[in-house]
Amino acid sequence: MLGFPPLRLREALHLGGLTVRELASRTWQKINENEIMTRAAAVSFYAMMALVPFLAVVLTLAIDLLPDLSSPSGETAGFGNMTVSELRQTLKQLFPTEAYSVIEAQITRIQKQPKLGLISVSLAVTLWLASSLFVAIIDALNRIAGVTETRPFWKLRLTAIVMTIVQAILLVGSLLAIVAWPEVVQALGLSRPAAIVALVVQWIVVFIMVLLSFALTFYVGPDAEQRWEWITPGSMFGTVVFLLVSFGFRLYVQNFANYDKTYGSLGGVMVLMFWFWISSLVLLTSAQMNKLIEDASPLGKGIGQKHETAPAPDFTAMKPEPASP
């Protein structure tokens, strides 16, 4: 967005001079104009296609990069000091039962396959498949930013692969915060008040991880001239809404929805697809909010965007005026 960092942050937090009502109205208008709901559906489709490769990347990074502190009983190591069973238990807490059953089945299948090395052709192919999701996200962010993609194919795909790796690392960090922190609290023997404080710290870490995920996506994704912004209204809005919607969606599916009765054996797939669509919609709406605030801000006009199309000249204004009689 814009000039000196404190001024940029202050201007952003003031919504570029827009009221909340104006921002909401313009955001809804742009959601329809930029076909964000349709593009969120496309992103959710690619997310479903990239699920298995992405899980394989996450498992490979976690097992190879994090220390192995598995139990002496010989249980299979997973996310660092997490066993695979603990990983499954964590995902079971995060996802509705129907969606978790789909993910759990894929984790089991991946475990039975040969392990991917950090430097291997198999991992490269897996990264290529998983990065298709972020290619779709980049395309949607370009539409929102109003720019045309000019990066060469190899650079675009490399950008998507880097985004895949970074998001996988952030996911590992979030899961570690959720699972490992209670074990640390128990090992330290903290009192109940201290345990509550520890729980708050745990979810602050998760919040920061999700916030970083949004900020990096907005910065790296679109083919536009930008400056790094750690905190923006869009990233803050997206993080809060994403966590609340994910929690509320899980409660809804667990207690009120009957996807199994409607879709039968496809119930888990439909739940997971719907969650992907909601998450994609939150991400793209948050990016649209940032764009509207930048356009409205006086500080946002100087930077502009790379590859922005210049307006067509008005030739009618160039006609000579008729001579006076």
Secondary structure as the mmCIF struct_conf table of DSSP 4:
data_model
#
loop_
_struct_conf.conf_type_id
_struct_conf.id
_struct_conf.beg_label_comp_id
_struct_conf.beg_label_asym_id
_struct_conf.beg_label_seq_id
_struct_conf.end_label_comp_id
_struct_conf.end_label_asym_id
_struct_conf.end_label_seq_id
BEND BEND1 GLY A 3 PHE A 4
HELX_RH_AL_P HELX_RH_AL_P1 PRO A 5 LEU A 13
TURN_TY1_P TURN_TY1_P1 HIS A 14 HIS A 14
HELX_RH_3T_P HELX_RH_3T_P1 LEU A 15 GLY A 17
HELX_RH_AL_P HELX_RH_AL_P2 VAL A 20 GLU A 33
TURN_TY1_P TURN_TY1_P2 ASN A 34 GLU A 35
HELX_RH_AL_P HELX_RH_AL_P3 ILE A 36 LEU A 65
BEND BEND2 LEU A 66 LEU A 66
TURN_TY1_P TURN_TY1_P3 PRO A 72 SER A 73
HELX_LH_PP_P HELX_LH_PP_P1 GLU A 75 THR A 76
STRN STRN1 ALA A 77 ALA A 77
BEND BEND3 PHE A 79 PHE A 79
TURN_TY1_P TURN_TY1_P4 GLY A 80 ASN A 81
STRN STRN2 THR A 83 THR A 83
HELX_RH_AL_P HELX_RH_AL_P4 VAL A 84 LEU A 94
BEND BEND4 PHE A 95 PHE A 95
HELX_RH_AL_P HELX_RH_AL_P5 THR A 97 LYS A 112
BEND BEND5 GLN A 113 GLN A 113
HELX_LH_PP_P HELX_LH_PP_P2 PRO A 114 GLY A 117
BEND BEND6 LEU A 118 SER A 120
HELX_RH_AL_P HELX_RH_AL_P6 VAL A 121 ALA A 130
TURN_TY1_P TURN_TY1_P5 SER A 131 SER A 131
HELX_RH_AL_P HELX_RH_AL_P7 SER A 132 ALA A 145
TURN_TY1_P TURN_TY1_P6 GLY A 146 GLY A 146
BEND BEND7 ARG A 151 ARG A 151
HELX_RH_AL_P HELX_RH_AL_P8 PHE A 153 LEU A 188
TURN_TY1_P TURN_TY1_P7 GLY A 189 GLY A 189
HELX_RH_AL_P HELX_RH_AL_P9 ARG A 192 VAL A 220
BEND BEND8 GLY A 221 ALA A 224
BEND BEND9 TRP A 230 ILE A 231
HELX_RH_AL_P HELX_RH_AL_P10 PRO A 233 ASN A 255
TURN_TY1_P TURN_TY1_P8 PHE A 256 PHE A 256
HELX_RH_AL_P HELX_RH_AL_P11 TYR A 259 TYR A 263
HELX_RH_3T_P HELX_RH_3T_P2 GLY A 264 LEU A 266
HELX_RH_AL_P HELX_RH_AL_P12 GLY A 267 ALA A 296
HELX_RH_3T_P HELX_RH_3T_P3 PRO A 298 GLY A 300
TURN_TY1_P TURN_TY1_P9 LYS A 301 ILE A 303
TURN_TY1_P TURN_TY1_P10 LYS A 306 HIS A 307
HELX_LH_PP_P HELX_LH_PP_P3 GLU A 308 PRO A 313
HELX_RH_3T_P HELX_RH_3T_P4 PHE A 315 MET A 318
BEND BEND10 LYS A 319 LYS A 319
HELX_LH_PP_P HELX_LH_PP_P4 PRO A 320 SER A 324
#
